[in-house]
């Protein structure tokens, strides 16, 4: 397995992986595509970064991560997504992607990573994943996304 920046030809596969999770809304899937387009053809203000995990052959994408600096902060970054091909979830690909992002951000002097996720049952595996990897819940906003669906904010301090 290797982790590397995606190529434009990977866009359909990345979009398919996001769709295959079964948890993203239509608007979220559209956002993934828009952020990928911004990554491949950035405007001056675009600072989204993507990495993919290739599993075996050069054209096989097993998962991806998207992250970027948090505006108006001192070395804080947002982790937008980690998605793994449904058939390969639980095989360590998500952990490899997360460790890669954390290592890359430490090397850049990042202080912390923040991420947001839903408190719905569908996102329980994601919350367990982040908690297992040392992310602490720093906020829980009830009824944020919709009535009955709140937002959970996690943080991991990388360096003081």
Secondary structure by P-SEA (a helix, b strand, c coil): cccccccccaaaaaaaaaaacccccaaaaaaaaaaaaaaaccccccbbbbbbbbcccccccccccccccccccccccccccccccccccccaaaaaaaaaaaaaaaaacccbbbbbbbccccaaaaaaaaaaacccccccccccccccbbbbbbbbbccc
